[in-house]
Amino acid sequence: MTTINKRHISTPLTLPIIVSALLFSTAACSNQSGLTASTDSKDAKNSPKKSAVSNEKPEFTTKTVATFDEPWAMVALPKSNNASLKFLVTQKTGELFIVDTATGAKTEVTGIPSVAYGGQGGLGDITVAPDFATSNNVYISYAEAGKGTDSNKFGAKVIKAKLSGLNSATPSLQNITPIWQQTPKVTGQGHYSHRLLFSPDGQYLYISSGERQKKDPAQDMSMNLGKIIRLHPDGSVPKDNPFVSDSNKIASQFWTVGNRNVLGMRFDENGKLWISEMGPKDGDEFNLIEKGKNYGWPIVSNGRNYSGTPIPDHDTRPEFAAPKVTWTPVISPSSMSLYTAGTHNDFPAWQGDFLVGGLSSKALVVVDVKNDNTASERYRYDMGERIRSVLTVDGKVWVLEDESDSKLLQLIPK
């Protein structure tokens, strides 16, 4: 496991939004003598993927495409013929936009369900169905308020809907179908997670379900809070899920347990699932997600409680899966994307690396993963603003700032 600790981090240079080579690299961020490598693979191999490219830290400038108020997620629509690339972008307050990345034009999509906006809640993630080319279906997560006696309680919900009128002036969501929801709804409006990701073969939908700042549900098999969920695209439970049981239907949804607040999920080039996860006070995590494993929250963490009271580290309880990278001080990871070359190859040095957005750190963090399942922070860029979302498409990179008057930026290599 690689530990990024304040004792080994030099003070970063503060620059404006144009990033230059003077920003600190991994070598400047971390004293290599303070790194602890994980070697949990019996067949460890050295990854050759970086040998053919320069290790010099890439530089870039940024180009503003559009602006938003409290955006949360973005996904690229499949590109057809010579049409310009378009994104779907959600705003926490309940709006969904189609954005033309060539012109910056935004078209609002109607028919969005009522969302429980407040705290970390509101309209959340969006992804396109594997068969979008023929179905026009999308999947959306959002925070939903309870009813009646539960009107002061909240939980994440996932729906499937048809995106109708995609190329018209009045697109809308039609045929809305519920897929999944957090059970039970609880008080408070934090740690929904509700990140959505399809497996590379399109057969499974993964949903990150936060523990809603309640801690204990992450280890409670009667609640689907604090878990990674794995379903078929129609919401049914795969028979090979690790906790499938006729007597505990809700546990049948779980792929992993003991997760806190997972806001980034991506598969690597070898089909392995990786997540970025917010720790408590210190100890943000980068984890390899494996079937049926328990990641220990709230029993273990490489951070502390916000009150300052200690939490046992992962190495005190080896039965729990330990993170591959931890960050102290935190980077507050918001989302992540995998960089791969396509028609374009703007950043060849990043090939196969994960790009992780940082909120409190106002950073773009590049994480390198090896074939032996070790990982480490490779580069860090000071972006000057909180980064809510990162997206790589066909060898190009876009980032989305956080909060009001936030910019959608394309990274332009120097």
N, C-alpha and C positions, 0 to 999 in steps of 0.2 A: 504494500500500500504506500502511495506517495502522500506525504503530509506537507501541505503548504502552510507554514506556521509563521506568525508575525516575527518571531525571533530570527527568521531566515529571509525576511523580505526587506529589500531596500525601499526607501520612500520613492513612489512613482513620480515621474515628472508630470506636471499638469500642463496640458496643451489644449488648444482649441480643437474644434471638431475635425479639422484636417490633421490626420495622423501621420507622423513622420517616423523615420528610422531612429529618432532619439528616444522613442518610447522604449521602456525597459523590456528586455527579452526574458525568456525563461531562465537563462543563466543569471540575469540580474535579479530576478524575482526570488530565486531559491538557491541557497547554498547547497551544492550537491552532496556535501558530507552530511546534510541533515535529512536526506531522502531515504525512506525505507521502501524497498521494492517488494512487491508481492510476487511470489513464485508458486502459485497454487496449481499450475498446470504441470502434469508429469511429462508432457510432450512439448515443453517450451521451445519455441523457435524464434529466431531473430527475424523481425519483419523487414523485408527488402524494399518496402514501398517508398522510402525516402531516399534511397541510394542514388536514384537517377536525377534528383532535383537538388537545387541549391538549398543549403540550410540557412541562408541569409533571411532575416525576418522581412517578409513582404511589407511594402508600404502601400497606402491607398489614400485617396481623397474620397469625398462623399458628394452625391448628387441628390437633391431633394426631389422626390416624385410627387408627394401629396402630404397633407396634414390631417390629423385626426384628434378627437378628444377622448381620452382614456381608451385607446385601443388595447386589445388583449391578444388577438391571434390573427394569423394570416396563412393562407394556403394558395398555391397556384392552381389555376384552372388548366386543364389539358389544352395545349395550343394546337390550333388547326390551321393548316395551309400556311399562308403568309401573314396571318392575323397577328396583331401585337399580343404580347403576354399580358394576361389579366390575373389579378389576385382577388380573393374574397377576404375581406378584413372585418373583424368584429370589434365593436365598441362595448365596453362594460355596461353602459347605460341602456343598451338594448338595440343598437343599430347594426345592420349588416350592409356592407358596401361591395360592389364590384368596382375594381380600380384598374384602369388601363395604365400599365406601367410606362407606355410610350408617351402619353399625353398628360397623365395625372388626373384625368377625368374620373369622377366618382358617380356611381349610380346606386341609389339606395334600394335595397330589396325589402319589400313589404311582407307581411304575414308572420313576423317574428313573434313567438309566444311571449307572454308577459314574464319579465324577469324580476327577481328580487335583487334590486340594486342597492349596494351598501357594503362598506368594508371591502373585503376581497371578492364580494359576490356581484353577479350580474351576468351578462352574456359572456360566454367563455370561448371554448375552442371550436374550431370548424375543420373538417376534412372532407374530401370528396370520396364517394364510394368507389371501390375498385372497378365497377362497371359503369362509371359516370358517363362514358362516351355514348352508351345506349340508354341509360336510366335517368341521367341528370340528377341522381340522388346525392345529397350531402348529409353529413352527420354533424350535429351541433350539441354542445353542452352549455348548460346555464344553471344559475342558482334559482331554486323555486321555493316560494313560501308555502308553509303548511296551511291547512284550512281548519276552521272551527277552533277547537281547543288547542290546536297546534299552530295557530296563526302567527305565533311569535317564534316559530322554529323554521329551520331552513335546511335544504339539502340540494346536492347537485342532481341534475337530470340530463339524460341524453336522448335525443330524438333523431329520427331519420325523416327527411323531407325531400320532395322533388323541387328543384330550382327551375321554375317555369319562366319563360320569356327572357332567357339569358341574354339574348342579343337585342332586346327591345328596350324602350325607355321606361318600362314599368315591370321589371322582374319581380317575382314573388315566390314565397314558399307555399307549396301545395302538398296535400296528402301527408300531413304530419303524423308520424307513428312513433309512440314512445318505445324506447329500446331498453333503458336501464335507469335506475335512480338509487341514490344513497338511502340506506335504511339503517337506523331510523333518522328522521329529521331531528336536529338538535338546535339549541340556542346558539347564538353567536353567528358571525359572518366571516369566518376565516378558514383557511386551509381546505378549500373545496378540491383543489388540484385539478380535477376533471379534464386532464389532457387526453386526447384521442389519437390513436395510431393503429393503422392496419398493418398486419404482417406483410412481408414482401410478396407472398403468394396470394394475398387478398382474402385468405380463408378465415382470418381471425381479427377481431377488433379488441385492442387493448385500451383500457381506461384506467387512469390513475385516480384513486379515490383517497383524498386526504383524511386525516384523522380528526379534522374539524376543531383543532386546538383542544381536544379532550383527552389526548394521550392514550388512556386505557383501551379504547376501541381497537387500536392497532393490533392488539393481541387477543381480542375477543372474537371468537369464531361465529358468534351469533349476529355480528354486525359487519357490513361490508365497508366500513370506514377504516382507513389506514392500510389499504390493500392495493395491489395491482389486479385488475379484473381482466378476464379473458373470455370473450364471447364469440359466437358466430355473428355475421353481419345482421342477422334478423333478431338478435338478442337472445337466442337459445344458447344453452350451455354445452360446450364440447365434452364429449364423453371421456376424453383423455386428460381433462383438467385434474390437478393433483389431489383435490379435496372433494371429488365427486362423491356424493352420499345421498341416498334416498331419505335419510332421516335429518339431514341438514342441508336443505336446498340452497340457502344463501351462501354457505361455504363452498358449494360446488362452483360458484363464480370465480373463486380466488385463484390467481396464479402465484402470487407471493403474499406474505403477511409482514407486519412489523414495519410498515413504511410510514413516514411522517407527512411530508408535503411535497409530492413529486410534480414538478412543473415542466420538466423536459423529458422526452422519450424519443429514442431513435434506434433503428437497427443499423449495425455496421455492415461493411462489405461482405462479411462472412455470415450474416444472418443472426448475429448475437444482439440481444436487446440491452441497451444502456440507458440509464436515467440520470438526471441531475435532480438533487433533492435538498430542500432547505433544512438545515440543522436548527437547533435551538439557538442559544447564545454561543456562537462559534460552531465549527464542525460541520459546515455544509458538505454534502457528499456527492460523489460520482460513483455510481454502482453498476455492476454487471448483474442483470436480472436473470435468475435461473429458476426453473420450474420447482415450485413447492418450498422454496427457501424462506427462512424467517430472517428479516434484516434488523430485528432487535429493538426497534423503538416501542415503548419508551424505557425499556430495561437498560439498554446500552446506547451510548452516543459518544462521539469524540468531541462533543460540546458540553455546555453546562445549562442548567435551567436559568431562565431569565432572572430568577431571584438570586442567582449566584451559587446555589447549592450544586454540588458535583453530581455527575451521572457517571457510572462506571464506563470505562472505555470498552471498545469492541474486543480488545485483546484479553480482557478479563473473562469473556464468555465466548469461547471459540465455537460453540454450537450455533451462534448467530453469524450470518454472512457479513463480512466486514467490507467497508467501502474501498474502492481502488485508489481514490484520491479524497482527501478531506481538506477543507480550507478554513484556516484561522489566521486572521479575521475573515469573516464571511464574504462571499461575493454576491450572495442572494441570487442564485441561478433562476432564471425566469423561463427559459426555453432552450432548445438546442436543435442543431441541424447537422447533417453529415455532408462534408464537402467532397464532391466527386466531379471530375471533368466531364463535359458533354460536348455539345457543339462549340462551346466556349471553354476556355481554361484560364480564367482570370488569375487564379492563385494556385499554380501547380505545387508550390511548397506545402499547401494545406491538404493535398490529396489524401483521402481516407481519415482526415482529422475531424473531430467534432468542434463545432462553433457554439459556444455557450454564452447566452446573454446574461449580463449582470445588472441587477437593479441598484442596490445600495452602493455597489462598487463602480457603477457607471462605466462598465467595461464590456469588451468583447474578449472572451477567453477561449483560446485554442487548445484543445486537449488531444494529446496523441495516445492512441491505443495500440499495443503490440499484439502479435499473434499469441503470446503466452498469457494474455489477459491482464498484463500490467498496464498502467496508464499514468500519465503525468501531464501537468500543465506545460505547454510548449511556448506559447506567446500570450501576452496580454496587451490589449490596446485600450487606452483611455479615450472613451467616446464623449466625455463631457456631459452626458445625459444618461438617465436610467434607460436600460435597454430591455424592452418587454418581449420582443420576438426576433428570431433570426431565421432566415429562409434561404436555402441554396437551390437554384434552379438552373439546370443545364450549364453548370460551370460558372454562373454568376451568383452574386450574394446581395441580399437585401436585409436591412435591419429596421425594426420599428421601435421608436422611442416610446416612453411610458408617460402617462398622465395627460393633462390638457395641452393643446396646441403641439402635439407630438408629430414628428416628421417620419415619413417612410423614406428611407435613404437607400440608394444603391451605392455599393462600394466600388470605386473605380480604381483599378490598379495603376500605380505610377510606373 
